[in-house]
Amino acid sequence: MIEELKNFIAEGICACKVMVVGDVMLDKYYFGEVTRISPEAPVPIARVLEVKETLGGAANVVHNLALLGCETSIIGQIGSDNQGEIFLSKLKNLGVNYSGLIETSKPTTTKIRVISSHQQMIRLDFEDATELDGAETDKLLKNFSEQLSNVDAVIISDYGKGVCTKKICREVIGACRAQKKFVVIDPKGDNWQKYFDASFITPNLKELNAVLPKKISNVDAQIEETAQKVVDEFNLRGLIVTRSAEGLSLIEDKKIAHIKARAQEVFDVSGAGDTVIAVFTLALAGGLSSEAAAYLANVAAGVVVAKVGTYAVNREELLNAL
């Protein structure tokens, strides 16, 4: 399988086309050092040494896909503000098709993190998480419909910021099924009815527990039993359950695979779920089996958690990890 995966990364990825629908964000990082406490209040003073801006939320999924060489498009919402301009410039530099984005009166969702010695000190969120109105929804769905025939698979990246409403999810999934295209969901919240009929959902254990009547532990047997019930309840092809230090599990019909994480130092798990869904969907779009796709996604996640902050894996790193 390893040789198959290497060949896919080296030659097959460039032929794949994936669309991401979801809540996009701009992530800003202020890296600094703390040497004293403020005389104004009992808080540390961080002297900023470096500032980094990167794509976050659904756009981090896009970032992963684009760096791996996939032809990528994005459907979502940004604001008419400076953060939106920065956001678009980053997509342009990646060669991403962002014609499906709509501009609204809401601000571009932006998360600011202050980090010292690999530790996050504070996070500031600038956002308006209200759902898109009727006119905005119609415009977004029109953009989606116009581009769907040109892609191999669709990812819905739900961060609960107003784009992935029940109407939008139902129409996206329905259109994908009608055109026999994979649609893979990164879920948010406990309303999974809006994801009914999707190909795969990729929850972490906390997200899976959000839709269960009784919480389960991070144990193979409990994951297997519960995930199969969820697959049946929501008429899915399967689930990819990301399990932190335990790796991830694939549950598909009667196929079950527990893929262990590699032993390594973990600096930051933020964005790892974005990498998993990006690589898994990309591999499915390229014709790989679900088990091979899950294995590759787990390898990619291992690269990301060893980095600080939101990070997108590139093709060379993925090959080296294999």
QUIVEN-V985227 format. One line per field, one symbol per residue. phi: phi as a letter, one per 20 degrees, with the letter a starting at -180 (. if undefined). Layout:
phi->???
This chain:
phi->.fffffffffceffeeccdddreebdddcdebcdcbdffeafcfedefdbcccbfcmgfffgggfffeoffccccacceebfffffgffffffemefdfefddcffffgcddcdcclmdfeacdddaceffgefffffffffffffdffecebcdddedmdoeefgffffffffffffeldfcddeebmdeegfegnffcccfeffffffddfcfdeecgfffgffffffgffdlefacddeclfenbcdcbldeccddffffafdeaefnffffgfffffgfffenffffffffffffffffffedenfbdedffffffff
